Amino acid sequence: MALAKEALAAKEAGRYKDAAVMLEGLVEARPEFTPAHLNLGLVRHEQGEFAKAALSFERALELSPSLPGVRALLGFDLVQAARFSDAIPVLEQARREAPDDLSVAAPLGLAYMREGRLDEALEELQRANDAAPDDPELLRAFSELQARRSTLSRDQLLAKAPQSAAALHTLAEVAVLGGRLGDATVLYRQTLEAAPSRPGVRVPLGDLYLQAEDYSAAEALYREAARREPGSARAHERWGESLLLLGRSSEAVFPLETALRIEPDRLSASSLLGKALADLERWAEAESVLQGILGAAPSNELAARTHYQLARICRMLGRPTAARSHLENYERLSLIR
């Protein structure tokens, strides 16, 4: 137990990196030891490694389902990791276990909102707002909900906490909408400086670098977003796209397949995966993926692009008749566009 005591001492002293290393060793040595998983989750939570923290808390609850207070932390971390559908039942159970714990309200409200349950989201966010009326994160959540429900003005956030990460994030989004992409880049960077663990920032910032053709900077942001938000299909798709633009097709396959595991009907990710597989001369797999797009009634633009890719694949597979057919469909759909 010496390692456990040393790890706890490091944790209490705020030496989270050291504590994490020791607790990971303890978990490996004693995988059924609940306190090791629990404390590793707490350390990861403090480090802002929410996806990893969630995994540790989930394991701790598997071993000891009656651990008090852990579901509220797990639910928060699941929301931060973009695992919204997983977060809702966890936070609802946390509410049942501790009805007076208002810390559950904000993450539960966010999870409801991201899952489209807007009435329940408004109720939970109002409950959280009653407890902390000037919290900039809550004001930003209301601002996001306003886009669908017109509940609270974005100006309230900016007036009450103009220098907060939430306000900077909102200002960055406003700059993008106004076409001020240079300002938006600066504001997103400032948002990450103020709150490095903040979700939902790296992907739109990566998009700005992608537009500027700085593919390396975009790839680094998308990769980190996918690591921190493993439930985000968008982050994984963008990561795969940036790798393709860098000519790293073999590396692009994993994030694109991950995006499709999260959202199987994400046709834009299927198109990119088909391209990656074709680049790798995995012709049969590429054809299968791309044919799936055509069977899903895509837009004319995507259908045209897909037929063009399939024409190339059929030529490589020695099927000239099929290649000509796809090329004709490409030309027809290109005229419609």
C-alpha positions as CSV (number, residue, x, y, z in Angstrom):
1,M,0.0,0.0,0.0
2,A,3.0,2.3,0.0
3,L,2.4,3.2,-3.6
4,A,-1.2,4.1,-2.8
5,K,-0.2,6.4,0.0
6,E,2.5,8.0,-2.1
7,A,0.0,8.6,-4.9
8,L,-2.5,10.1,-2.5
9,A,0.1,12.4,-1.0
10,A,1.1,13.6,-4.5
11,K,-2.6,14.2,-5.3
12,E,-3.2,16.2,-2.2
13,A,-0.1,18.2,-2.9
14,G,-1.4,19.1,-6.3
15,R,1.3,17.1,-8.1
16,Y,-1.3,15.6,-10.4
17,K,1.1,14.3,-13.1
18,D,3.1,12.4,-10.6
19,A,-0.1,11.1,-8.9
20,A,-1.5,10.0,-12.3
21,V,1.6,8.0,-13.1
22,M,1.5,6.2,-9.7
23,L,-2.2,5.5,-9.8
24,E,-1.9,4.1,-13.3
25,G,0.7,1.7,-12.0
26,L,-1.6,0.8,-9.1
27,V,-4.5,0.2,-11.4
28,E,-2.4,-2.1,-13.5
29,A,-1.1,-4.0,-10.5
30,R,-4.5,-4.1,-8.8
31,P,-7.3,-3.8,-11.4
32,E,-10.1,-4.6,-8.9
33,F,-9.0,-2.0,-6.3
34,T,-11.8,0.6,-6.5
35,P,-9.9,3.5,-4.7
36,A,-7.2,3.4,-7.4
37,H,-9.7,3.9,-10.2
38,L,-11.6,6.5,-8.2
39,N,-8.5,8.6,-7.3
40,L,-7.2,8.3,-10.9
41,G,-10.5,9.7,-12.0
42,L,-10.2,12.6,-9.6
43,V,-6.7,13.4,-10.7
44,R,-7.7,13.2,-14.4
45,H,-10.6,15.5,-13.6
46,E,-8.4,18.1,-12.0
47,Q,-6.0,17.9,-15.0
48,G,-8.9,18.6,-17.4
49,E,-8.5,15.1,-19.0
50,F,-12.3,14.6,-18.9
51,A,-12.5,11.6,-21.3
52,K,-9.9,9.7,-19.3
53,A,-11.5,10.7,-16.0
54,A,-14.9,9.4,-17.2
55,L,-13.4,6.0,-18.0
56,S,-11.8,5.8,-14.5
57,F,-15.1,6.8,-12.8
58,E,-17.0,4.3,-14.8
59,R,-14.7,1.5,-13.8
60,A,-14.9,2.6,-10.1
61,L,-18.7,2.4,-10.3
62,E,-18.6,-1.0,-11.9
63,L,-16.6,-2.2,-9.0
64,S,-18.5,-0.3,-6.3
65,P,-22.0,0.9,-7.6
66,S,-22.9,2.6,-4.3
67,L,-19.9,5.1,-4.3
68,P,-21.4,8.4,-3.1
69,G,-21.0,11.5,-5.2
70,V,-19.2,9.9,-8.1
71,R,-22.0,9.9,-10.6
72,A,-22.2,13.7,-10.5
73,L,-18.5,13.9,-11.4
74,L,-18.9,11.2,-14.0
75,G,-21.8,12.9,-15.6
76,F,-19.9,16.2,-15.8
77,D,-16.9,14.5,-17.4
78,L,-19.1,12.7,-19.9
79,V,-20.6,16.0,-21.0
80,Q,-17.2,17.5,-21.4
81,A,-16.2,14.5,-23.5
82,A,-19.2,15.0,-25.8
83,R,-20.8,11.7,-24.6
84,F,-24.1,13.4,-24.0
85,S,-26.5,10.4,-24.4
86,D,-24.3,8.5,-21.9
87,A,-24.3,11.4,-19.5
88,I,-28.0,11.8,-19.2
89,P,-28.9,8.6,-17.3
90,V,-25.8,9.0,-15.1
91,L,-26.8,12.5,-14.1
92,E,-30.5,11.6,-13.6
93,Q,-29.4,8.9,-11.2
94,A,-27.1,11.3,-9.4
95,R,-30.1,13.6,-9.0
96,R,-32.2,10.8,-7.5
97,E,-29.4,10.0,-5.1
98,A,-28.9,13.6,-4.0
99,P,-32.0,15.7,-4.9
100,D,-30.5,18.8,-3.3
101,D,-27.2,18.7,-5.2
102,L,-27.5,21.6,-7.6
103,S,-24.1,20.8,-9.2
104,V,-26.0,18.2,-11.4
105,A,-28.3,20.8,-13.0
106,A,-25.9,22.5,-15.3
107,P,-24.3,19.5,-17.0
108,L,-27.7,17.8,-17.1
109,G,-29.1,20.8,-18.8
110,L,-26.3,20.9,-21.3
111,A,-26.7,17.2,-22.1
112,Y,-30.4,17.6,-22.6
113,M,-29.8,20.5,-24.9
114,R,-27.3,18.7,-27.0
115,E,-29.7,15.7,-27.3
116,G,-32.5,18.1,-28.4
117,R,-34.6,17.8,-25.3
118,L,-35.0,21.6,-25.0
119,D,-37.8,21.8,-22.5
120,E,-35.9,19.7,-20.0
121,A,-32.7,21.6,-20.8
122,L,-34.4,24.9,-20.0
123,E,-35.7,23.6,-16.7
124,E,-32.3,22.3,-15.6
125,L,-30.4,25.4,-16.7
126,Q,-32.9,27.7,-14.9
127,R,-32.4,25.6,-11.8
128,A,-28.6,26.0,-12.1
129,N,-29.0,29.7,-12.9
130,D,-31.0,30.2,-9.7
131,A,-28.0,28.9,-7.7
132,A,-25.4,30.8,-9.6
133,P,-27.1,33.7,-11.6
134,D,-23.9,35.3,-12.9
135,D,-22.0,32.2,-13.9
136,P,-20.6,32.9,-17.3
137,E,-20.7,29.2,-18.4
138,L,-24.4,29.1,-17.6
139,L,-25.0,32.3,-19.4
140,R,-23.3,30.9,-22.4
141,A,-25.5,27.8,-22.2
142,F,-28.6,30.0,-22.2
143,S,-27.2,31.8,-25.2
144,E,-26.8,28.6,-27.0
145,L,-30.3,27.5,-26.1
146,Q,-31.6,30.9,-27.3
147,A,-30.7,30.0,-30.9
148,R,-33.5,27.5,-30.6
149,R,-35.7,28.8,-27.9
150,S,-35.1,32.6,-27.6
151,T,-34.7,32.4,-23.8
152,L,-31.7,34.6,-22.8
153,S,-29.8,37.2,-24.8
154,R,-26.2,36.6,-25.7
155,D,-25.6,40.2,-24.6
156,Q,-26.2,39.3,-21.0
157,L,-23.2,37.0,-21.0
158,L,-21.0,39.6,-22.6
159,A,-22.2,42.3,-20.2
160,K,-21.8,40.3,-17.0
161,A,-18.5,38.5,-17.7
162,P,-16.8,40.1,-20.8
163,Q,-13.3,38.6,-20.1
164,S,-14.5,35.1,-19.3
165,A,-13.7,32.1,-21.5
166,A,-17.4,31.8,-22.2
167,A,-17.6,35.4,-23.4
168,L,-14.4,35.0,-25.5
169,H,-15.9,31.9,-27.0
170,T,-19.1,33.7,-27.9
171,L,-17.3,36.6,-29.4
172,A,-15.3,34.3,-31.5
173,E,-18.5,32.8,-32.9
174,V,-19.9,36.2,-33.6
175,A,-16.7,37.1,-35.4
176,V,-17.0,34.0,-37.6
177,L,-20.6,34.9,-38.4
178,G,-19.5,38.4,-39.4
179,G,-16.7,37.1,-41.7
180,R,-14.0,38.5,-39.4
181,L,-11.9,35.3,-39.5
182,G,-8.7,36.9,-38.3
183,D,-10.4,38.3,-35.2
184,A,-12.1,34.9,-34.7
185,T,-8.8,33.1,-34.7
186,V,-7.4,35.4,-32.1
187,L,-10.5,35.1,-29.9
188,Y,-10.6,31.3,-30.1
189,R,-6.9,31.3,-29.2
190,Q,-7.6,33.5,-26.2
191,T,-10.5,31.2,-25.2
192,L,-8.1,28.3,-25.0
193,E,-5.5,30.3,-23.1
194,A,-8.2,31.2,-20.5
195,A,-9.6,27.6,-20.4
196,P,-7.4,24.9,-22.1
197,S,-9.9,22.2,-21.3
198,R,-12.9,24.0,-22.8
199,P,-14.8,21.8,-25.3
200,G,-16.1,23.0,-28.6
201,V,-13.3,25.4,-29.3
202,R,-10.6,23.4,-31.1
203,V,-12.7,22.2,-34.0
204,P,-14.0,25.7,-35.1
205,L,-10.5,27.1,-34.6
206,G,-9.1,24.2,-36.7
207,D,-11.7,25.1,-39.4
208,L,-10.2,28.6,-39.6
209,Y,-6.7,27.2,-40.1
210,L,-8.1,24.8,-42.7
211,Q,-9.5,27.6,-44.6
212,A,-6.2,29.4,-44.4
213,E,-4.5,26.2,-45.8
214,D,-2.5,25.8,-42.6
215,Y,-3.2,22.1,-42.6
216,S,-0.6,21.2,-39.9
217,A,-2.0,23.6,-37.4
218,A,-5.6,22.4,-38.2
219,E,-4.6,18.7,-37.8
220,A,-3.0,19.3,-34.4
221,L,-6.2,21.1,-33.2
222,Y,-8.5,18.4,-34.6
223,R,-6.4,15.6,-33.1
224,E,-6.5,17.2,-29.7
225,A,-10.3,17.8,-30.0
226,A,-10.8,14.2,-30.9
227,R,-8.7,13.1,-27.9
228,R,-10.6,15.4,-25.5
229,E,-14.0,14.8,-27.0
230,P,-14.1,11.2,-28.1
231,G,-17.8,11.3,-28.6
232,S,-17.6,14.0,-31.3
233,A,-18.0,12.7,-34.8
234,R,-17.3,16.1,-36.2
235,A,-13.9,16.3,-34.5
236,H,-12.8,12.9,-35.8
237,E,-14.1,13.7,-39.3
238,R,-12.2,17.0,-39.4
239,W,-9.1,15.2,-38.1
240,G,-9.3,12.7,-40.9
241,E,-9.9,15.4,-43.5
242,S,-6.8,17.4,-42.4
243,L,-4.7,14.2,-42.6
244,L,-5.9,13.7,-46.2
245,L,-4.9,17.2,-47.1
246,L,-1.5,16.6,-45.6
247,G,-1.1,13.5,-47.8
248,R,-1.3,11.1,-44.8
249,S,-4.1,8.9,-46.1
250,S,-3.1,5.8,-44.0
251,E,-3.4,7.8,-40.8
252,A,-6.7,9.3,-41.9
253,V,-8.6,5.9,-42.0
254,F,-8.8,5.6,-38.2
255,P,-10.4,8.9,-37.3
256,L,-12.8,8.6,-40.3
257,E,-13.8,5.1,-39.3
258,T,-14.3,6.4,-35.7
259,A,-16.5,9.2,-36.9
260,L,-18.7,6.7,-38.7
261,R,-18.9,4.5,-35.6
262,I,-20.2,7.5,-33.7
263,E,-22.6,8.6,-36.5
264,P,-23.0,5.8,-39.1
265,D,-25.1,8.0,-41.4
266,R,-22.5,10.8,-41.6
267,L,-22.1,10.8,-45.4
268,S,-19.4,13.5,-45.5
269,A,-17.2,11.2,-43.4
270,S,-18.0,8.2,-45.7
271,S,-16.9,10.3,-48.7
272,L,-13.6,11.1,-47.1
273,L,-13.1,7.5,-46.0
274,G,-13.7,6.3,-49.5
275,K,-11.0,8.7,-50.7
276,A,-8.5,7.6,-48.1
277,L,-9.1,3.9,-49.0
278,A,-8.8,4.6,-52.7
279,D,-5.5,6.5,-52.1
280,L,-4.3,3.4,-50.3
281,E,-5.4,1.3,-53.3
282,R,-7.8,-0.6,-51.1
283,W,-10.2,-0.5,-54.1
284,A,-12.9,-3.0,-53.0
285,E,-13.3,-1.4,-49.6
286,A,-13.4,2.1,-51.1
287,E,-16.1,1.1,-53.6
288,S,-18.2,-0.5,-50.8
289,V,-18.1,2.7,-48.7
290,L,-18.9,5.0,-51.7
291,Q,-21.7,2.8,-53.0
292,G,-23.2,3.2,-49.5
293,I,-23.3,6.9,-50.0
294,L,-25.3,6.6,-53.2
295,G,-27.8,4.3,-51.5
296,A,-28.5,7.0,-48.9
297,A,-29.9,9.7,-51.2
298,P,-27.1,12.2,-50.9
299,S,-27.2,15.8,-52.2
300,N,-26.5,16.3,-55.9
301,E,-23.0,17.7,-55.1
302,L,-22.0,14.8,-52.9
303,A,-23.5,12.3,-55.4
304,A,-21.5,13.9,-58.2
305,R,-18.3,13.7,-56.2
306,T,-19.0,10.1,-55.3
307,H,-19.7,9.0,-58.9
308,Y,-16.4,10.7,-59.9
309,Q,-14.5,8.7,-57.2
310,L,-16.2,5.5,-58.3
311,A,-15.3,6.0,-61.9
312,R,-11.7,6.1,-60.9
313,I,-12.0,3.0,-58.8
314,C,-13.8,1.0,-61.5
315,R,-11.1,1.9,-64.0
316,M,-8.5,0.6,-61.6
317,L,-10.5,-2.6,-61.1
318,G,-10.7,-3.1,-64.9
319,R,-14.4,-2.4,-65.3
320,P,-14.5,0.3,-68.0
321,T,-18.3,0.0,-68.6
322,A,-19.1,0.8,-65.0
323,A,-16.5,3.5,-65.0
324,R,-18.1,5.2,-68.0
325,S,-21.5,4.9,-66.3
326,H,-20.3,6.7,-63.2
327,L,-18.6,9.3,-65.2
328,E,-21.8,10.0,-67.1
329,N,-23.7,10.4,-63.8
330,Y,-21.0,12.7,-62.6
331,E,-21.3,14.9,-65.6
332,R,-25.1,14.9,-65.4
333,L,-25.2,15.8,-61.7
334,S,-22.5,18.5,-62.2
335,L,-24.9,20.3,-64.7
336,I,-27.7,20.1,-62.2
337,R,-25.6,21.8,-59.5
